[in-house]
Amino acid sequence: MLEHYFQCPYCLAEISILIDPSVSKQQYIEDCEVCCNPIELKIEIEEGEILLFDANSIEQ
């Protein structure tokens, strides 16, 4: 597992997630552990390294 830190697009808190490096392309929604708003995560991994990491707010 890879630990990755990023800033919540809503409350700007620094939060971390664990990423499974065995899945090369991932897209899912995770709630911020501080403000509980949904964050859309898009991740691309190659050879154990994160090539793309996007954390975006979801329009409601």
Long-range contacts (C-beta under 8 A, 24 or more apart in sequence): 2-45, 2-48, 2-50, 4-50, 4-53, 6-53, 6-55, 7-55, 8-32, 8-34, 8-35, 8-37, 8-39, 8-55, 9-39, 9-55, 9-56, 9-57, 10-35, 10-37, 10-39, 10-57, 11-35, 11-37, 17-41, 19-43, 19-45, 19-50, 21-45, 21-48, 29-58
